[in-house]
Amino acid sequence: MTPPVERPIRNTLNRLEKALLFLLLMTVIAFGGITLMRSALMSHRHTDAGVYFRAAWAIQHNQDIYRIIDDNGWHYHYPPTLATLLIPLSDPPHDKQSESGWKTPYPLAIAIWYVASFLAFCLGLHLLAGTLESVARRPAFRNPPPFSRIWWALRTWPLAICIVPIGSSLGRGQVTPFVFLFLCAMIREWSRNRSGRAGLWLAAAVCIKVFPVFLLVAPLFRRDWTFLIGFAAGMLVGLVLVPALAIGFPTTLDLLSTYWDVFSSELIRRVDGIRSRELFNDAEGDLMSFRAVILRTYLYFKADGLKSNPQLLSAVHVGISGLVTLATLRAASSFGAANSGLDRVLLALLVGTLTIAALAMVPTAQPHYFMLSAILITVLIFAQWERTGVVELSFGWIALFAAFGLLSAVSLLPRFEAMMKFGGPVYAGLLLWIGGVAEMRSINAMTGRLPGGATATGEGSAIVTKHATGSTDDR
């Protein structure tokens, strides 16, 4: 069989592509203006950032950050680390404006938060793209020149595909862009066999938003004890040492104890309190967990049996979550310690696919959580480029990404409220999850690895040898 001829790749931007980049920049600036107006210049603050800034004021004045509320009457539901780090952006209550201490005019704090969040997302995407480019097997994709067409494409295509949940997160002032940055940094370090540092980055993500702790199944699956040690050290630093530097060790322990009481009583056992009503409005809210979507679907069809049987609903949620997790790990099979380019791509695929799976498992998941889908989208795009040798996607992948974008977008339109009720973002994420599982199975088949860690010989070994040199048939 004649090996395919490598087609030359244009690596300079044409006028249309330059115009699109400029339009993207203008969109980001214009959306920042809209976010500032909605968050700080209207009678009602349409943002979640006020929760963090109010908690930051409370923590520097030795008040209970889990009792104080922002101007919307919302509570702080995060570990004390985030409130400590945001002390410079503190927002005092209206009757405490004259008190001393760190504080920033609220409109300026919103502007800083918006810019920092967008830059965090861009930096995370750059780190992830650079990690993939460093292990490319085809020379055209290996460390392309900065600002070249290939360089821009891997950093803007995922943004375009995932623009709705990204915009939702930025518009709501959420911390998800920083979680995205930390997870991309984790992938970068882990793919370079720096497991301890990778664990530190995962701990950083968990210290500001707890649900990424689910990703510990990946190092457990790989039996990477160095990662777990790094994670434990990072949690100690993030949860204890960082707040203690600002407010002292005894106060930090008191806050952690209070946070655990809140978490265990209202988040785990779902005591009928105000925080539970803020976080767990399964039937009427826009939660995007398996549990919430199943319940709202049943209620839509006038079948309220699950609502009257929460134990059964929880069992169904846990069962689906377990099956999705096992299917993901099964697809990843067994691979080396990220010593080859394929192993490193497979590692990034595993993290991205597990992240997608985790989003619908989190009982408090919101549509903006799905901006983390950009991790898997980036890896899938890169994997297809590597397979075909050109900066383009097949019809099947274009259809999958278009379906993801469409399901994410229409759920927010006034005439498509039912799509949100039925969990449009969840189904969009599941489409990507299927793509990630399929790509992991493809890589394992290509390398001749069998489930259970065995490696095929003969033809399988020949296939991976040819692929590594770019001379395999792409069919």
C-alpha distance (Angstrom), angle and dihedral (degrees) to the residues before:
residue distance angle dihedral
M1 . . .
T2 3.80 . .
P3 3.82 111.8 .
P4 3.82 113.6 -119.6
V5 3.77 116.1 -100.6
E6 3.79 115.0 -115.8
R7 3.79 107.8 -114.7
P8 3.82 116.8 -137.4
I9 3.80 112.7 -104.1
R10 3.78 122.0 -140.3
N11 3.77 106.1 -132.5
T12 3.80 103.1 -178.8
L13 3.77 126.1 86.0
N14 3.79 117.4 -111.9
R15 3.81 123.5 -145.7
L16 3.79 94.2 -92.0
E17 3.79 92.7 51.9
K18 3.81 91.4 48.5
A19 3.79 89.5 49.9
L20 3.81 90.9 50.6
L21 3.80 91.1 51.2
F22 3.80 90.0 51.1
L23 3.82 90.2 48.3
L24 3.81 89.8 51.2
L25 3.81 90.8 52.3
M26 3.81 91.6 48.9
T27 3.82 90.1 48.7
V28 3.80 91.2 53.6
I29 3.82 91.5 49.5
A30 3.81 93.5 45.8
F31 3.80 92.0 47.2
G32 3.79 88.6 50.5
G33 3.79 89.1 56.4
I34 3.80 91.3 49.8
T35 3.81 90.6 48.0
L36 3.79 91.4 50.6
M37 3.81 91.3 50.3
R38 3.82 94.3 47.3
S39 3.81 94.2 42.7
A40 3.79 103.2 41.8
L41 3.82 113.3 6.3
M42 3.80 101.7 56.3
S43 3.78 131.1 75.0
H44 3.81 89.8 -109.7
R45 3.80 119.8 48.6
H46 3.81 108.5 -130.8
T47 3.80 96.0 -163.5
D48 3.79 142.9 85.9
A49 3.80 92.4 -142.9
G50 3.80 91.2 87.2
V51 3.80 88.5 68.1
Y52 3.81 91.1 60.2
F53 3.81 95.0 43.1
R54 3.81 92.9 48.8
A55 3.82 91.1 48.7
A56 3.81 88.7 49.4
W57 3.81 88.9 55.9
A58 3.81 90.9 47.9
I59 3.78 95.2 50.1
Q60 3.81 93.6 53.3
H61 3.82 90.3 49.5
N62 3.83 94.3 48.8
Q63 3.79 94.0 -112.1
D64 3.80 126.9 140.2
I65 3.79 105.6 -89.5
Y66 3.81 90.1 -163.0
R67 3.80 93.9 58.9
I68 3.78 102.4 41.5
I69 3.81 116.7 89.9
D70 3.78 133.7 -154.7
D71 3.81 125.6 -124.4
N72 3.82 90.2 -79.9
G73 3.80 91.9 54.6
W74 3.82 92.9 -110.4
H75 3.80 126.1 144.0
Y76 3.79 131.7 -133.1
H77 3.83 111.1 -108.9
Y78 3.81 102.8 177.4
P79 3.82 136.1 93.1
P80 3.82 113.8 -84.6
T81 3.83 92.0 -106.4
L82 3.81 94.4 83.4
A83 3.81 93.7 49.0
T84 3.80 89.7 49.5
L85 3.80 93.8 51.8
L86 3.81 92.2 48.7
I87 3.82 96.8 52.6
P88 3.85 91.4 114.4
L89 3.83 88.5 60.2
S90 3.81 94.4 49.7
D91 3.80 118.4 155.6
P92 3.83 111.7 -157.7
P93 3.82 120.9 -153.5
H94 3.80 113.7 -95.2
D95 3.81 92.8 -102.9
K96 3.83 92.3 50.5
Q97 3.79 100.0 52.5
S98 3.81 92.9 114.5
E99 3.80 95.3 56.1
S100 3.80 118.3 109.0
G101 3.78 124.6 -112.4
W102 3.77 139.2 74.6
K103 3.78 115.2 -29.2
T104 3.80 137.2 148.2
P105 3.82 127.9 -157.0
Y106 3.77 103.8 -94.6
P107 3.85 98.1 -122.7
L108 3.81 89.8 50.3
A109 3.82 91.0 48.3
I110 3.82 90.2 52.2
A111 3.81 91.3 49.3
I112 3.82 91.7 49.4
W113 3.80 91.0 47.2
Y114 3.81 92.8 50.1
V115 3.80 94.0 49.3
A116 3.81 92.7 44.1
S117 3.82 91.6 48.8
F118 3.80 93.9 50.3
L119 3.80 92.1 45.9
A120 3.82 89.6 49.2
F121 3.79 90.2 54.7
C122 3.82 92.3 46.7
L123 3.81 92.1 48.2
G124 3.80 91.3 49.1
L125 3.80 91.4 49.9
H126 3.80 90.2 48.1
L127 3.82 92.0 50.8
L128 3.80 91.9 49.1
A129 3.81 93.7 46.1
G130 3.81 91.1 47.7
T131 3.80 90.8 50.3
L132 3.80 91.5 53.9
E133 3.80 93.8 43.5
S134 3.80 91.2 53.0
V135 3.82 91.1 61.1
A136 3.81 98.3 40.4
R137 3.81 113.1 136.5
R138 3.79 94.4 -156.6
P139 3.83 111.9 74.0
A140 3.82 92.8 -137.6
F141 3.82 91.0 63.6
R142 3.80 98.4 38.8
N143 3.81 110.0 106.6
P144 3.83 96.9 -32.0
P145 3.82 117.3 -156.8
P146 3.81 113.0 -82.1
F147 3.82 113.7 -94.0
S148 3.81 92.6 13.5
R149 3.79 119.7 134.1
I150 3.82 94.4 -97.7
W151 3.82 90.5 45.6
W152 3.80 92.2 52.3
A153 3.80 94.9 41.6
L154 3.81 95.5 58.6
R155 3.80 89.6 48.7
T156 3.81 99.5 44.7
W157 3.81 106.7 33.5
P158 3.84 92.8 67.1
L159 3.82 89.2 46.9
A160 3.82 91.1 52.5
I161 3.82 93.7 46.6
C162 3.81 93.5 46.3
I163 3.80 97.2 36.1
V164 3.83 96.8 119.1
P165 3.84 98.5 57.8
I166 3.82 89.6 37.5
G167 3.80 90.4 53.7
S168 3.80 90.5 45.3
S169 3.79 91.3 53.8
L170 3.81 93.8 46.3
G171 3.79 92.4 44.8
R172 3.79 92.5 51.3
G173 3.80 93.3 46.3
Q174 3.78 92.7 -122.7
V175 3.82 127.1 166.9
T176 3.81 93.6 -127.4
P177 3.86 94.2 104.3
F178 3.80 88.9 61.5
V179 3.80 91.1 48.9
F180 3.81 86.6 52.2
L181 3.82 90.7 52.1
F182 3.81 93.2 49.9
L183 3.81 93.3 47.8
C184 3.81 91.4 50.2
A185 3.81 89.4 49.8
M186 3.80 88.2 50.1
I187 3.82 91.3 53.7
R188 3.81 90.5 47.9
E189 3.81 93.9 53.3
W190 3.79 95.3 39.9
S191 3.79 93.0 51.1
R192 3.81 88.0 54.8
N193 3.82 90.9 54.2
R194 3.81 92.1 -107.6
S195 3.78 93.9 131.5
G196 3.79 96.4 162.7
R197 3.80 92.3 55.6
A198 3.80 90.2 45.4
G199 3.79 89.1 55.7
L200 3.80 90.0 51.6
W201 3.82 90.9 55.0
L202 3.80 92.7 49.7
A203 3.80 88.6 50.6
A204 3.83 89.0 52.9
A205 3.80 89.4 55.5
V206 3.81 92.6 47.6
C207 3.81 92.1 48.9
I208 3.80 91.1 63.3
K209 3.82 100.6 31.9
V210 3.79 117.8 16.0
F211 3.81 104.3 -151.2
P212 3.87 97.7 78.5
V213 3.81 85.3 74.4
F214 3.83 83.9 87.5
L215 3.80 88.0 73.8
L216 3.80 88.5 72.8
V217 3.81 85.4 87.7
A218 3.83 86.6 76.4
P219 3.85 97.5 61.3
L220 3.79 89.3 38.5
F221 3.80 88.6 53.1
R222 3.81 89.6 50.0
R223 3.83 93.1 41.4
D224 3.79 88.9 -126.5
W225 3.79 101.9 163.9
T226 3.81 93.5 171.7
F227 3.81 88.7 61.9
L228 3.79 90.8 51.6
I229 3.80 92.0 49.5
G230 3.79 90.1 50.6
F231 3.80 89.9 49.0
A232 3.81 92.0 51.6
A233 3.81 90.9 49.5
G234 3.79 90.9 48.3
M235 3.79 91.9 51.4
L236 3.80 90.3 51.8
V237 3.79 91.4 51.1
G238 3.81 95.8 42.0
L239 3.78 100.3 42.0
V240 3.80 100.3 35.0
L241 3.80 115.7 15.2
V242 3.82 98.9 42.3
P243 3.83 95.6 51.7
A244 3.82 90.9 39.2
L245 3.81 91.0 59.5
A246 3.81 89.1 59.1
I247 3.79 105.0 34.0
G248 3.79 106.6 14.0
F249 3.77 133.8 -100.6
P250 3.86 99.7 -86.2
T251 3.82 92.9 49.7
T252 3.80 90.3 47.8
L253 3.80 91.8 53.7
D254 3.81 90.2 48.4
L255 3.81 91.0 52.4
L256 3.80 92.4 47.6
S257 3.80 89.9 50.1
T258 3.81 90.6 49.9
Y259 3.80 91.0 47.5
W260 3.78 90.9 52.6
D261 3.81 90.9 49.3
V262 3.81 89.8 51.7
F263 3.80 93.0 44.3
S264 3.79 95.9 46.7
S265 3.80 97.0 42.9
E266 3.78 102.4 40.7
L267 3.79 106.0 18.1
I268 3.81 100.5 40.1
R269 3.81 104.2 27.0
R270 3.82 93.6 27.1
V271 3.78 97.1 -136.9
D272 3.79 108.2 -165.4
G273 3.77 95.5 -102.6
I274 3.78 135.6 131.7
R275 3.80 93.3 -93.5
S276 3.78 91.3 52.7
R277 3.78 89.6 52.5
E278 3.80 90.2 49.8
L279 3.79 93.7 49.0
F280 3.80 108.2 27.9
N281 3.78 108.6 46.0
D282 3.83 90.1 139.9
A283 3.78 96.8 161.9
E284 3.82 102.4 44.3
G285 3.81 107.0 17.5
D286 3.78 132.2 77.4
L287 3.80 97.9 -104.1
M288 3.80 112.2 151.7
S289 3.81 103.8 -155.6
F290 3.79 122.9 121.7
R291 3.80 87.5 -111.2
A292 3.81 95.5 53.7
V293 3.80 95.3 43.1
I294 3.81 93.1 49.4
L295 3.81 91.7 48.2
R296 3.81 94.6 48.7
T297 3.80 91.3 47.0
Y298 3.81 90.9 53.5
L299 3.79 91.9 46.2
Y300 3.81 91.1 49.9
F301 3.79 89.5 58.6
K302 3.83 91.0 46.7
A303 3.79 92.8 -108.5
D304 3.80 105.2 131.8
G305 3.81 97.7 167.3
L306 3.79 93.1 109.8
K307 3.81 92.4 49.9
S308 3.79 89.9 57.4
N309 3.82 91.0 45.6
P310 3.83 106.8 50.9
Q311 3.81 91.7 165.4
L312 3.81 90.7 61.6
L313 3.79 90.5 45.8
S314 3.80 90.9 52.1
A315 3.80 90.9 47.6
V316 3.81 91.1 52.8
H317 3.81 90.3 48.5
V318 3.80 92.5 50.4
G319 3.80 91.9 44.9
I320 3.81 94.0 53.0
S321 3.80 90.8 44.5
G322 3.79 91.4 51.9
L323 3.80 93.3 49.0
V324 3.81 92.3 49.1
T325 3.81 91.2 49.4
L326 3.81 93.9 48.3
A327 3.80 91.9 46.9
T328 3.81 90.0 51.9
L329 3.79 94.1 50.4
R330 3.79 91.2 43.7
A331 3.80 90.5 54.5
A332 3.80 91.1 49.6
S333 3.82 88.8 53.4
S334 3.81 112.0 174.4
F335 3.78 123.8 -37.9
G336 3.76 137.7 169.2
A337 3.77 130.3 -90.9
A338 3.82 92.2 -79.1
N339 3.79 91.3 -82.5
S340 3.80 96.3 139.4
G341 3.78 133.3 47.3
L342 3.79 92.1 -111.3
D343 3.80 91.6 51.2
R344 3.79 90.7 52.3
V345 3.79 92.7 49.3
L346 3.81 88.7 47.7
L347 3.81 89.7 51.4
A348 3.82 90.9 52.6
L349 3.81 89.7 47.1
L350 3.80 90.8 51.6
V351 3.80 92.9 51.6
G352 3.81 92.7 44.6
T353 3.81 93.5 47.8
L354 3.80 93.1 46.1
T355 3.81 89.1 49.5
I356 3.81 90.7 54.7
A357 3.80 89.8 47.7
A358 3.80 91.7 49.9
L359 3.80 94.1 53.9
A360 3.80 94.3 68.4
M361 3.81 92.0 41.3
V362 3.82 93.9 60.0
P363 3.83 107.6 94.4
T364 3.82 90.6 -147.3
A365 3.84 96.4 46.7
Q366 3.80 115.1 145.7
P367 3.84 128.0 -165.9
H368 3.81 91.7 -102.9
Y369 3.83 90.2 61.9
F370 3.79 86.8 75.2
M371 3.80 91.2 73.4
L372 3.82 82.3 87.2
S373 3.81 85.1 71.4
A374 3.82 84.9 83.7
I375 3.82 88.0 80.9
L376 3.79 94.0 62.3
I377 3.81 93.0 37.1
T378 3.80 90.8 56.5
V379 3.80 93.8 49.5
L380 3.81 92.9 46.2
I381 3.81 91.8 50.8
F382 3.80 91.3 49.9
A383 3.81 92.3 47.1
Q384 3.81 91.5 53.7
W385 3.81 92.3 48.5
E386 3.78 89.8 51.2
R387 3.78 91.4 49.9
T388 3.80 96.7 49.0
G389 3.79 100.9 29.6
V390 3.81 93.5 -132.7
V391 3.80 135.0 93.9
E392 3.78 95.8 -111.5
L393 3.80 140.4 83.5
S394 3.78 132.2 -122.4
F395 3.80 120.0 -111.2
G396 3.80 91.1 -103.1
W397 3.80 94.0 56.5
I398 3.79 92.5 43.0
A399 3.80 88.5 53.2
L400 3.82 92.0 49.1
F401 3.81 94.0 49.5
A402 3.81 91.4 43.6
A403 3.81 90.3 51.8
F404 3.81 89.9 50.7
G405 3.80 91.9 50.6
L406 3.80 93.1 44.5
L407 3.81 95.0 49.2
S408 3.81 89.8 47.3
A409 3.80 92.7 49.5
V410 3.80 104.4 41.5
S411 3.80 91.4 51.5
L412 3.81 87.8 70.1
L413 3.82 97.1 49.1
P414 3.84 118.3 102.7
R415 3.81 94.9 -123.9
F416 3.78 93.7 50.3
E417 3.80 102.5 56.2
A418 3.80 89.0 130.1
M419 3.79 89.1 63.7
M420 3.80 88.8 61.0
K421 3.80 91.2 45.8
F422 3.80 90.5 52.2
G423 3.80 91.0 48.0
G424 3.81 104.4 -104.8
P425 3.84 92.9 176.4
V426 3.82 90.3 50.5
Y427 3.80 92.2 54.3
A428 3.80 89.4 44.8
G429 3.79 88.9 54.2
L430 3.79 92.0 46.9
L431 3.80 89.7 55.1
L432 3.80 89.1 56.4
W433 3.80 90.2 44.2
I434 3.80 89.7 56.3
G435 3.81 89.1 49.9
G436 3.81 91.1 50.7
V437 3.80 93.3 48.4
A438 3.81 90.9 47.9
E439 3.81 92.0 50.0
M440 3.82 92.5 49.5
R441 3.79 90.6 50.3
S442 3.79 89.4 48.4
I443 3.81 92.6 52.6
N444 3.80 92.3 47.0
A445 3.80 90.6 49.0
M446 3.79 90.8 47.2
T447 3.81 92.6 52.0
G448 3.79 91.1 46.7
R449 3.79 93.9 -116.8
L450 3.76 115.8 150.3
P451 3.84 126.9 -155.1
G452 3.76 109.6 -79.9
G453 3.77 94.9 38.4
A454 3.80 100.0 -76.7
T455 3.79 118.8 139.8
A456 3.74 123.5 -140.2
T457 3.77 119.5 -130.4
G458 3.75 135.0 -151.3
E459 3.77 110.9 22.5
G460 3.81 93.9 18.3
S461 3.79 92.0 54.2
A462 3.78 90.6 48.3
I463 3.81 91.0 52.0
V464 3.79 94.5 53.8
T465 3.82 91.4 45.2
K466 3.80 91.1 53.8
H467 3.79 92.7 44.1
A468 3.78 92.3 50.8
T469 3.80 88.9 57.7
G470 3.80 93.4 44.3
S471 3.83 93.4 -113.1
T472 3.77 102.1 110.8
D473 3.78 123.2 111.1
D474 3.82 108.3 -102.9
R475 3.75 95.4 -148.0
